[in-house]
Amino acid sequence: MTNENKIKERQREHIRVKLEKIMQCLCSGEQRKVDEMVPSSKSVAVQDYSASLYSSQAGETERKPDTGNIEEAETSLRESGCLNYEEARALLGRYEYQKGNLEAALHVFEGIDIAAVTPKMKITLAARGETRKRRMQNYATPPMSIHAVSLLLESIFLKAKSFQALGRNQAVMEDVAFSNILLDFPVGSVQCFMVVLTFVRPLDLVAALAGHTLEFFFLPYFVGARWYCRPTVSVDNHSLESGEPAYVNGSLICVTRHLFAEAAQSCSVILDIVESSLPEGLPENFGADCKLQETLTKAVELLPELWKLVESPRESILSYRRALLHQWNLDTQTLAKIQKEFAIFLLYSGAEAIPPNLRSHIDRSFVPKNNTEEAILLLIILLRKASLMKIELDPSILDHLTYALSVSGGLQALANQLEELLPEVLDWKERYDILALCHHSEGNELDALDCWKKLLKSHSDSTDLRGLLFASKTCGETSKHIEDGISFARRAVKGSHRRCDQLAGVAHCMLGISLSLKSGSVLSDSERVERQSEALAALETAGRMTKLSDPISVYHLCLQYAEQRKLDSALHHAKCLVKLEGGSNLKGWILLARILSADKRYLDAETIVNAALDQTGVWNQGELLRTKAMLQIAQGLMKEAIETFSRLLAVLQVQSKSFPSEKKRDGRNHHMKLEMDTWHDLASIYISLSQWQDAEICLSKSKAISTYCASRLHISGLLHEAKGQNKEALKSYEVALEVDPTHVPSLVSKATLLRKIGCLSPAIMRSILTEALRHDRTNISAWYNLGLLYKDGGGSSSAAEAAECFKAAAFLEETAPVESFR
């Protein structure tokens, strides 16, 4: 056993000696070539390279060649019996690259004739990729060993890395820009240059250099096997170098891009060789016994980054797709890294790429049509890998996917992806928080509220101020959850102590909104007054804390003043709101016009609406036109009101034809409701003018939009009642109440008609009117008819009740707006 080890050691020593001789011969030959080409070397690259060669010949190197070089050379010598010229240069180039002599390494790599050895490498790789059975039948020996192929491919990769490193070093100087400079020209050739000097620093260098001699000259330098010229600035015979007031940049950018392009082309050569040799992809464990797989993986990762440096987004995208669609035997982490970087580049590069050609995919598979869809597909794949525990979840994946889906209107898809994630992949609080925001953005308020309730189920968790405010806002939009909204708002107010005034103001605003909504549904007058007082106090606190700088707080404060008939304060805050928003929000204009109408200033209100119409686009004028028409009705201008309603209908019809596939459900429902209300208002005008046929046409138009509508059925009852058809009118009111039992106009009209025909007891009619007032305390007709019922009942108590009802009706009529303030 000892003799065998001694024999092997002698063989290794013999190979080492042989390798050293080959490298020394190669080095001495290259030194002669450099001396012949550049007699007086002034290039730093050449000097570094010459010094490294001299030190290696004299045996004075600081670091000896890595053992990896020797071992790979030994492997190649054992397999092929000799180390050829290209392999020796590859080893020497790697040695120089590891020492940091990039120019010398490039010089060595340029001497490798890749075109000559490429066919041999392809044959060797193809033979290596064949199945074991086919290799046994094929007795032909590959022209190269797999280790030699690995060594040569690594040399091409190191050449690309050298170009990249040199390009980064060149790009440091970037403060003075040169343009119209011809680069990459042979030294000694006659060229004519036009130099335009542009200073881009804040310092005015032109003034700073006044009275000094400014000269331009071109410094030749050597990179690899090529000569370049670097434009340089000299002031008073002193060259401006890096770190001084000016640097040379513009033409260097051209050189830099050229170096990056050279690096990208070198990197592409590696992938071209492997891809053409193994078109079906690399088999498993291919090149595991050498550095081939490692080199290939690095090249696949590097190529897109190089094209980015060249500022070629199309080539970058093609390189990313090439990395993902071809079988390179990449490990899971590397593949996930490439997918993430590609998705980020697609989202934020600003370059619109051509759709991918996925002919190899099965039919009916999803093919992205643009950058955003392709990025979303990649990010969803990464999220699926994380859910399967193949990779660790990177939080930025969710951030990028959220952005991509939000700009494309698909946050419901993000919610579906989050629900599929395993609990251990994502923290449950973060999961419910994102889910709530997704549902909220899609209009699924109840689903969003469920998520926020799960987050805020513990009263001790009052520090999540954002969640409390969102939950309070969502509860405030539905009367069913108004108590929860008040509870969340109170917790938000409590948790906003020692926070900034803006957040505390928003918390008080949410509390005021919730209390205001609650006051409209309470039964007792005392409780209602108490809720309204609390709401007003909370909104006034919000206004003080935000210094009336929050439009939402100011709007709801103004609304609360108006509903409590404090019209002076409401008008003041409405003007502040319009000024604060710069007239950009229609709600401010409409509320201001309605407050003026409540003060019986119809002409001023119409002037406000006209000013708002002048500043608003055609598609957003619907509510303004309807308010204008109602103002004209209040002034008795029926003809003008009909013309305004006709204009509104024309806008709505053109809008529906121009945007037939409107995605937003809320927007489509709003337009449908506005159109139905317009037909109902027109029908009411025609009924008042006794134009029955026109009224019936308007009602038929409304029925075509929605068959079951309480408002339409109520207007139809008014039409029958105007014609003297009391039985048909009563039936219409009852059907309207079957559709919506809380429809206040139908309740009032039914009670009024029953009192008129006298077919029921006064107690039943009073109960109907009381139910109407429970839903709307500001309905003038309900208070007036209830007073009539009490008056008809007789007695001192009934007279007092009737007086109170008439007093309320008169007060409300004096301050009634043309439309409800809300």
CORTAKA-V267674 format. One record per residue. SS is DSSP state (A for helix, B for strand, O for the rest). PHI is phi in whole degrees, -180 to 180 (NA if undefined). OMEGA is omega in whole degrees, -180 to 180 (NA if undefined). Layout:
((SS/PHI/OMEGA) (SS/PHI/OMEGA))
This chain:
((O/NA/179) (A/-68/179) (A/-63/180) (A/-63/179) (A/-65/178) (A/-66/179) (A/-64/180) (A/-63/180) (A/-66/177) (A/-65/180) (A/-63/179) (A/-62/179) (A/-65/178) (A/-65/179) (A/-66/179) (A/-61/179) (A/-63/-180) (A/-63/180) (A/-65/179) (A/-62/178) (A/-65/-179) (A/-63/-179) (A/-67/178) (A/-66/177) (A/-63/-179) (A/-63/-179) (A/-66/-180) (A/-65/177) (A/-65/-180) (A/-68/179) (A/-64/178) (A/-64/-179) (A/-65/-180) (A/-67/-180) (A/-64/180) (A/-69/-174) (A/-81/-177) (O/-127/-179) (O/-61/-179) (O/-116/-175) (O/-82/174) (O/-110/-180) (O/-73/178) (A/-62/-180) (A/-62/-178) (A/-68/179) (A/-63/179) (A/-63/-178) (A/-67/180) (A/-64/179) (A/-63/180) (A/-67/179) (A/-68/-179) (A/-63/-179) (A/-66/179) (A/-71/179) (A/-71/-175) (A/-83/179) (O/77/-177) (O/-111/-179) (O/-68/178) (O/-74/179) (O/-124/177) (O/-80/179) (O/-56/180) (O/-62/178) (A/-65/178) (A/-63/176) (A/-60/-177) (A/-64/-177) (A/-66/179) (A/-68/176) (A/-65/178) (A/-61/180) (A/-62/180) (A/-65/179) (A/-66/179) (A/-64/-175) (A/-77/-175) (A/-108/179) (O/85/179) (O/-157/178) (O/-113/-174) (O/-78/-172) (A/-62/-177) (A/-66/-180) (A/-66/179) (A/-64/177) (A/-65/178) (A/-62/179) (A/-66/-179) (A/-66/178) (A/-63/177) (A/-63/180) (A/-61/180) (A/-67/180) (A/-64/-180) (A/-67/177) (A/-76/-178) (O/95/177) (O/-86/-172) (A/-67/180) (A/-64/179) (A/-65/178) (A/-63/178) (A/-62/180) (A/-61/179) (A/-70/-178) (A/-64/180) (A/-63/-180) (O/-78/178) (O/-82/180) (O/-85/-177) (A/-65/-179) (A/-61/-178) (A/-74/-177) (A/-92/-178) (A/-60/179) (A/-58/179) (A/-65/179) (A/-64/-180) (A/-64/179) (A/-63/-179) (A/-64/-180) (A/-67/179) (A/-63/179) (A/-66/179) (A/-68/-178) (A/-80/179) (O/-69/178) (O/-67/-177) (A/-61/-178) (A/-65/-179) (A/-69/178) (A/-67/179) (A/-69/179) (A/-79/-179) (O/-97/-175) (O/-90/-178) (O/-71/180) (O/-85/178) (O/-59/-178) (O/-69/-180) (O/-138/174) (O/-82/180) (A/-66/177) (A/-70/176) (A/-66/177) (A/-62/179) (A/-60/-179) (A/-66/-179) (A/-70/178) (A/-64/177) (A/-67/178) (A/-64/177) (A/-65/179) (A/-65/179) (A/-66/175) (A/-63/178) (A/-63/179) (A/-65/178) (A/-66/176) (A/-59/180) (A/-63/-180) (A/-64/178) (A/-65/178) (A/-64/179) (A/-67/178) (A/-65/-179) (A/-70/-173) (O/-80/-178) (O/-68/-175) (O/-87/-173) (O/-149/178) (O/-117/177) (B/-114/-174) (B/-104/173) (B/-111/178) (B/-134/180) (O/58/179) (O/-111/179) (O/-81/-176) (O/-114/175) (O/57/180) (O/-112/179) (O/-66/178) (O/-66/179) (O/98/180) (O/-78/-178) (O/-87/179) (O/-133/177) (O/-114/-174) (O/-118/172) (O/-116/-175) (O/-109/175) (B/-114/-176) (B/-96/179) (B/-127/178) (B/-93/-178) (O/-114/176) (O/-79/175) (O/-58/178) (O/-67/180) (O/-79/-175) (A/-71/179) (A/-64/177) (A/-69/-179) (A/-66/-177) (O/-95/-180) (O/-62/-180) (O/84/179) (O/-112/179) (O/-86/180) (B/-109/-177) (B/-125/175) (B/-118/171) (B/-148/-174) (B/-117/-177) (B/-95/179) (B/-75/175) (B/-146/-169) (B/-116/176) (B/-129/-177) (O/66/180) (O/-110/-176) (B/-127/177) (B/-105/176) (B/-131/176) (B/-119/-179) (B/-105/177) (B/-69/-174) (B/-133/180) (B/-108/177) (B/-129/177) (B/-116/-178) (O/53/179) (O/63/178) (B/-117/-177) (B/-74/179) (O/-84/-179) (O/-104/-180) (O/-60/-180) (O/101/179) (O/-95/-172) (O/-58/-178) (O/-137/177) (O/-129/-179) (B/-98/-172) (O/-130/-164) (A/-54/-180) (A/-69/178) (A/-64/175) (A/-61/178) (A/-62/178) (A/-63/-179) (A/-61/179) (A/-63/178) (A/-63/179) (A/-65/178) (A/-65/178) (A/-65/176) (A/-61/179) (A/-63/-180) (A/-65/179) (A/-66/177) (A/-64/180) (A/-66/179) (A/-66/180) (A/-60/-180) (A/-60/-178) (A/-68/178) (A/-63/-179) (A/-63/-177) (A/-69/-177) (A/-68/178) (A/-72/179) (A/-77/-177) (O/-128/-176) (O/-63/180) (O/-85/-180) (O/102/-178) (O/-80/174) (O/-67/179) (O/-67/180) (O/58/179) (O/-76/179) (O/70/180) (O/-71/-178) (O/-89/177) (O/-149/-177) (O/-86/-174) (A/-61/-178) (A/-65/179) (A/-64/179) (A/-63/-178) (A/-64/179) (A/-62/180) (A/-64/-180) (A/-66/178) (A/-62/179) (A/-71/-172) (A/-77/-171) (A/-57/179) (A/-61/-180) (A/-66/179) (A/-67/179) (A/-67/173) (A/-63/180) (A/-66/176) (O/-76/-176) (O/64/176) (O/-121/-176) (A/-64/-179) (A/-64/179) (A/-67/178) (A/-63/-179) (A/-65/178) (A/-63/179) (A/-68/177) (A/-62/180) (A/-64/178) (A/-63/180) (A/-66/-175) (A/-91/-174) (A/-91/179) (O/-94/-179) (O/-84/-179) (O/-105/-177) (O/62/179) (O/-77/177) (O/-74/-173) (A/-61/-178) (A/-67/179) (A/-64/180) (A/-62/178) (A/-65/179) (A/-64/179) (A/-65/180) (A/-62/180) (A/-66/-179) (A/-65/178) (A/-65/179) (A/-62/179) (A/-64/180) (A/-64/179) (A/-65/-176) (A/-76/-167) (A/-119/-178) (O/-74/-179) (O/82/180) (O/-104/179) (O/-88/-176) (O/-92/175) (O/-70/-180) (O/-60/-179) (O/-68/177) (O/-97/-175) (O/-109/-178) (O/-68/-178) (O/-77/-178) (O/-81/-178) (O/-73/179) (O/-65/179) (O/65/175) (O/-81/-177) (O/-75/177) (O/-117/-178) (O/-63/-177) (O/-100/-179) (O/-152/-177) (A/-60/-176) (A/-64/-180) (A/-64/178) (A/-66/178) (A/-66/178) (A/-62/179) (A/-60/-180) (A/-65/-178) (A/-69/177) (A/-68/176) (A/-61/178) (A/-64/179) (A/-66/178) (A/-66/176) (A/-63/179) (A/-66/179) (A/-67/177) (O/-88/177) (O/64/176) (O/-81/176) (O/-136/174) (O/-79/-179) (O/-72/174) (O/-88/-178) (A/-56/-179) (A/-67/178) (A/-61/178) (A/-64/179) (A/-63/-179) (A/-67/180) (A/-67/177) (A/-62/178) (A/-62/-176) (A/-63/-178) (A/-75/179) (A/-69/180) (A/-74/179) (O/-103/176) (O/71/-178) (O/-132/-179) (A/-71/175) (A/-66/176) (A/-66/176) (A/-64/177) (A/-61/178) (A/-63/179) (A/-66/-180) (A/-66/-180) (A/-67/180) (A/-85/-179) (O/-71/177) (O/-68/-177) (O/-58/-176) (O/-78/-179) (O/-77/-176) (O/-135/179) (O/-60/-173) (A/-64/178) (A/-66/179) (A/-65/179) (A/-60/-177) (A/-69/178) (A/-65/180) (A/-67/179) (A/-60/180) (A/-62/179) (A/-65/178) (A/-63/180) (A/-64/180) (A/-65/-179) (A/-68/180) (O/-88/179) (O/87/178) (O/-88/-171) (A/-67/-179) (A/-67/177) (A/-65/178) (A/-63/-180) (A/-65/177) (A/-61/180) (A/-66/-179) (A/-68/177) (A/-65/177) (A/-66/178) (A/-73/-171) (O/-110/-176) (O/-67/179) (O/-93/180) (O/-69/179) (O/-75/-178) (O/-90/-180) (O/-97/-180) (O/-84/179) (O/-80/-173) (A/-66/-180) (A/-64/179) (A/-63/179) (A/-64/-180) (A/-68/178) (A/-64/-179) (A/-63/179) (A/-64/179) (A/-64/-179) (A/-67/179) (A/-65/-179) (A/-68/-179) (O/-87/178) (O/-132/-178) (A/-66/-178) (A/-66/-175) (A/-111/-174) (A/-66/178) (A/-64/176) (A/-62/178) (A/-62/178) (A/-64/180) (A/-63/179) (A/-63/-179) (A/-66/178) (A/-64/177) (A/-65/178) (A/-66/178) (A/-63/179) (A/-65/-179) (A/-78/-178) (O/-89/177) (O/-64/-178) (O/65/170) (O/-99/179) (O/-69/-177) (A/-64/-179) (A/-63/179) (A/-64/178) (A/-62/177) (A/-65/178) (A/-64/179) (A/-62/177) (A/-65/178) (A/-64/178) (A/-62/177) (A/-65/178) (A/-63/179) (A/-64/-179) (A/-65/179) (A/-66/179) (A/-65/178) (A/-67/180) (A/-66/-177) (A/-64/-179) (O/-80/-177) (O/-116/-180) (O/-80/-175) (O/-89/-174) (O/-80/-180) (A/-67/-178) (A/-65/179) (A/-66/179) (A/-63/179) (A/-63/179) (A/-65/179) (A/-64/-180) (A/-65/179) (A/-66/178) (A/-63/-180) (A/-63/-180) (A/-65/179) (A/-65/180) (A/-65/-180) (A/-70/176) (A/-67/176) (A/-64/178) (A/-62/178) (A/-64/179) (A/-68/-177) (A/-69/179) (A/-93/-179) (O/56/179) (O/55/179) (O/-104/179) (O/-101/-177) (A/-60/-179) (A/-66/179) (A/-63/-179) (A/-65/-179) (A/-62/-177) (A/-72/174) (A/-65/177) (A/-62/180) (A/-64/180) (A/-68/175) (A/-60/-178) (A/-67/-178) (A/-68/176) (O/-89/175) (O/61/170) (O/-93/-167) (A/-70/180) (A/-63/178) (A/-65/179) (A/-63/-180) (A/-66/179) (A/-61/-178) (A/-72/177) (A/-66/176) (A/-66/177) (A/-62/-179) (A/-65/179) (A/-62/178) (A/-68/-179) (A/-64/-178) (A/-87/-180) (O/65/-180) (O/71/-177) (O/-87/-177) (O/-113/-178) (A/-67/-177) (A/-61/178) (A/-65/178) (A/-62/-176) (A/-66/179) (A/-63/178) (A/-62/179) (A/-65/-179) (A/-69/177) (A/-65/176) (A/-64/178) (A/-68/176) (A/-66/177) (O/-89/178) (O/63/176) (O/-103/-172) (A/-68/-179) (A/-66/177) (A/-64/179) (A/-64/180) (A/-68/176) (A/-64/177) (A/-62/-180) (A/-65/178) (A/-64/177) (A/-64/178) (A/-67/179) (A/-63/180) (A/-66/-177) (O/-100/-174) (O/-117/177) (O/-67/-174) (A/-61/-174) (A/-71/-177) (A/-108/-175) (O/-92/-173) (A/-58/-178) (A/-64/179) (A/-65/179) (A/-65/179) (A/-66/177) (A/-63/178) (A/-63/179) (A/-65/179) (A/-67/175) (A/-65/178) (A/-68/176) (A/-64/-180) (A/-62/178) (O/-91/180) (O/81/-179) (O/-92/-174) (A/-68/-179) (A/-62/179) (A/-66/178) (A/-65/178) (A/-63/178) (A/-64/179) (A/-67/177) (A/-63/178) (A/-64/176) (A/-64/178) (A/-63/179) (A/-64/178) (A/-64/178) (A/-63/-179) (A/-66/-180) (A/-69/178) (A/-65/180) (A/-65/180) (A/-67/178) (A/-77/-179) (A/-75/-179) (O/-127/-176) (O/-70/-176) (O/-109/-179) (O/-69/-174) (O/-80/-174) (O/-72/-179) (A/-65/-179) (A/-63/179) (A/-64/179) (A/-66/179) (A/-65/179) (A/-63/-180) (A/-66/178) (A/-64/180) (A/-65/179) (A/-63/179) (A/-67/178) (A/-63/179) (A/-61/179) (A/-66/177) (A/-63/179) (A/-67/179) (A/-65/177) (A/-64/179) (A/-63/179) (A/-65/178) (A/-63/-179) (A/-66/177) (A/-65/179) (A/-65/178) (O/-94/-180) (O/60/176) (O/-98/-172) (A/-64/-176) (A/-65/178) (A/-64/178) (A/-63/180) (A/-66/177) (A/-63/179) (A/-63/180) (A/-68/177) (A/-68/176) (A/-63/178) (A/-66/180) (A/-65/178) (A/-67/178) (A/-80/-180) (O/-147/-177) (O/-71/-177) (O/-106/-179) (O/-141/-177) (A/-64/-179) (A/-65/180) (A/-65/179) (A/-65/177) (A/-66/178) (A/-63/177) (A/-62/176) (A/-64/177) (A/-62/178) (A/-65/178) (A/-64/-180) (A/-66/178) (A/-67/177) (O/-80/-177) (O/88/180) (O/-94/-173) (A/-66/-178) (A/-64/178) (A/-66/179) (A/-66/179) (A/-63/179) (A/-64/179) (A/-63/179) (A/-64/-179) (A/-67/177) (A/-65/178) (A/-62/179) (A/-73/173) (A/-69/177) (A/-70/-179) (O/-140/-177) (O/-64/-179) (O/-102/-178) (O/-74/-171) (A/-64/180) (A/-58/179) (A/-69/177) (A/-61/-179) (A/-66/-179) (A/-65/179) (A/-65/180) (A/-64/180) (A/-64/180) (A/-67/178) (A/-65/176) (A/-65/-178) (A/-68/-178) (A/-90/174) (O/63/-178) (O/-99/180) (O/-132/-180) (O/-72/178) (A/-59/-179) (A/-63/179) (A/-66/-180) (A/-67/177) (A/-64/178) (A/-65/178) (A/-66/-180) (A/-69/177) (A/-64/176) (A/-63/178) (A/-64/180) (A/-71/177) (A/-65/180) (A/-89/-179) (O/-147/-177) (O/-76/-176) (O/-105/-179) (O/-79/-175) (A/-66/-178) (A/-63/179) (A/-65/179) (A/-63/-178) (A/-66/-179) (A/-70/175) (A/-66/176) (A/-63/177) (A/-63/179) (A/-65/177) (A/-64/179) (A/-65/179) (A/-67/-178) (A/-72/-180) (O/75/180) (O/91/-178) (A/-68/180) (A/-65/179) (A/-66/179) (A/-65/178) (A/-65/178) (A/-62/-180) (A/-63/180) (A/-63/178) (A/-63/180) (A/-66/180) (A/-65/178) (A/-64/179) (A/-65/-180) (A/-65/-179) (A/-67/179) (A/-63/-180) (A/-67/-180) (A/-68/180) (A/-67/-176) (O/-119/-177) (O/-82/175) (O/-79/179) (O/-68/174) (O/-139/179) (O/-61/-179) (O/-61/-179) (O/-83/NA))
